[in-house]
């Protein structure tokens, strides 16, 4: 692996960590309060479809930063989506 590829992967992993962990506070707050009135069902529906597309794209490219980030993001966004349905 060249240093350019390593730098590219590091940027990818950093982006993955930041964008994926951005869902943690919302998931935690929703779980803790057992309320989801501030969560948009339409937004999370679109987000889930988009994350599934990104995951498929990452798998097609064998791009591990994209795959890992989107597997975790899919889990967190799905959790928030389900909590929205439960705590409607």
Secondary structure as GFF3:
##gff-version 3
##sequence-region A 1 88
A	DSSP	alpha_helix	3	21	.	.	.	ID=ss1
A	DSSP	alpha_helix	24	33	.	.	.	ID=ss2
A	DSSP	alpha_helix	41	61	.	.	.	ID=ss3
A	DSSP	alpha_helix	64	86	.	.	.	ID=ss4
###
